[in-house]
Amino acid sequence: MSTSEIAAEAHGHDQGGHGSVGFYWTIAGILGVITAVEVAVFYIDALAPALAPILLTLSAVKFAMVVMFFMHLKFDSKVFTVVFLTGLSIGTFVVVALVLLYQFLPRLKG
């Protein structure tokens, strides 16, 4: 048993279900390709009317991949996923509420 395996066992960590180094390089490559597509989309004038939805979608895909694989939520207990998604939902709600408040509040005043 290697030193890292002994340390992981002593701390109650298990490598079960986690990907190999090559797996993470593959995920990093996919994220790099998505980033390149985002940059390309920005410079294509024909996509200007749909620029925001396209970039938001691609960013959401990248965010989900980073959270699932690099934060290990895909491989860990579902409790961690619920805790993360709860905080994310509250944060999203607050940001949307503030944007709507500051967008529509000046219009209601006069």
PAKE-495669 format. One record per residue: residue in three letters; x, y, z of N, C-alpha, C in turn. Coordinates in steps of 0.02 Angstrom, whole numbers, plus 50000, padded with zeros to 5 digits. Example, Ala and Ser with C-alpha at 12.3 -4.5 7.8 and 13.67 -1.06 7.14 Angstrom:
BEGIN
ALA506604971650390506154977550390506604983550390;SER506424988850354506844994750357506455000250394;
***
This chain:
BEGIN
MET500434994150000500005000050000500455006250000;SER500295011049957500715017049951500555021850008;THR500985026750016500895031750068500255035650060;SER500085037449998499465041149986498845036950002;GLU498875030549987498315026150003498235025450078;ILE498785024850114498765024350187498475030750216;ALA498705036550190498455042950215497715043650201;ALA497495041750141496785042150123496365037650168;GLU496625031650182496255027050225496215029650296;ALA496765032650320496785035250388496295041150397;HIS496195044950345495745050650348495035048950325;GLY494905042650311494245040650291494065042250220;HIS494555044050179494425045650109494495039450068;ASP494075038950019494085033149975494145035549904;GLN494515031949863494605033749793494065030749749;GLY493585027349778493065023949740492675028749695;GLY492665027249631492255031049585492595037149555;HIS493155039149581493505044949554493875043049490;GLY493925047849445494245046549381494995046549385;SER495295044249333496025044049328496285050949307;VAL496935051649306497245057849284497055059249211;GLY497055054149170496855054949100496135057449093;PHE495705055049136495005057149136494965064749148;TYR495345067149197495325074349212495645078449156;TRP496145075849123496425079249065495905079649008;THR495515074349001494985074348950494465079748966;ILE494265080149029493785085349050494075092249038;ALA494715093149055495045099649043495055101348969;GLY495175096348927495165097448854494485099548829;ILE493965096248855493285098048836493125105248858;LEU493335107048919493235113948942493605118948899;GLY494205117048876494585121448832494245122348765;VAL493955116948738493595117448674492975121848682;ILE492615121048737492025125248748492225132548753;THR492785133948787493025140848792493205143548723;ALA493525139548681493695141648613493065143148573;VAL492545139048582491905140248547491605146848571;GLU491645148148636491385154448662491735160448631;VAL492385160148626492765165548595492585166348521;ALA492515160748486492335160948415491635163848406;VAL491165161748448490475164248443490465171848452;PHE490875174348496490895181648509491105185448446;TYR491535182648405491785186148346491385184748282;ILE490875180548285490465179148226489875184048227;ASP489875188748180489375194048179488665191448168;ALA488595185948131487935183248116487585180748180;LEU487965179148232487685176548294487545182048345;ALA487645188348326487565193948373486875194148406;PRO486325192948370485675193148403485585187748457;ALA485925182148450485855176648498486475175848541;LEU486895180948544487525180448579487445178848653;ALA487025182648687486945181648760486695174548777;PRO486155172148745485925165448762486435159948747;ILE486805160648692487305155648674487855155548726;LEU488115161548744488665161848792488435159648862;LEU487825161348881487575159048946487505151548948;THR487275148548894487195141248892487875137848895;LEU488355140148855489015137148857489345138048925;SER489255143748956489535144849022489205140349074;ALA488555139249068488215134749115488465127549108;VAL488595125449046488875118749035489565118149066;LYS489975123249057490645123149087490595123049163;PHE490165127149191490065127449263489865120649290;ALA489385117449257489145110849280489715105749277;MET490115105849225490665101049219491185102149273;VAL491355108349286491845109849339491585107549406;VAL490965109049421490675107049485490635099449491;MET490415096049439490335088749443491005085149449;PHE491495087249409492105083349405492675086049448;PHE492805092549445493375095249482493205096549555;MET492575097749571492375098349641492135091549667;HIS492145086449625491995079549643491275078349667;LEU490815082849651490125081849673489805075749639;LYS490045073949580489775068149545489945061649582;PHE490515061649617490755055549648490635055249723;ASP490475060849755490395061049828489665059949848;SER489555060349912488885059349940488405064549912;LYS487785062549904487265067049877487125072749925;VAL487305072049989487205077350038487605083650016;PHE488225082649992488625088249970488315091649910;THR488025087749866487685090549807487095094849829;VAL486695092249876486115096049901486335102449934;VAL486865102149975487105108250009487345113249957;PHE487725111049908487975115549856487395118649816;LEU486925114549795486365117049755485905121649794;THR485845120549859485445124949902485765131849904;GLY486415132149916486765138649917486735142049849;LEU486825138149797486805140849729486105143749714;SER485585140249734484905142549722484755148949760;ILE484975149349822484865155349862485245161249830;GLY485865160049812486265165349780485955167749715;THR485725163049674485405164749610484775168849622;PHE484375166749671483765170349687483915177549708;VAL484425178449750484595185149773484835189549715;VAL485255186849672485505190749615484935192649568;VAL484505187949552483935189349508483475194449540;ALA483345193749605482905198549640483205205549639;LEU483865206049650484175212749648484175215749579;VAL484295211749528484285214249459483585216749443;LEU483075212849459482395214949446482205221149486;LEU482425221349549482275227049591482575233449563;TYR483205233249543483525239249517483325240749445;GLN483065235849411482825237049342482135240449343;PHE481695238149389481005240549388480855245849440;LEU481255246449493481125251349545481145258549518;PRO481645260349478481635267349452481015268749409;ARG480765263849374480175264849332479545265849375;LEU479515262749433478935263349476478905270149511;LYS479475273349521479495279849554479235285449511;GLY479305284949448479085290649409479105289249339;
***
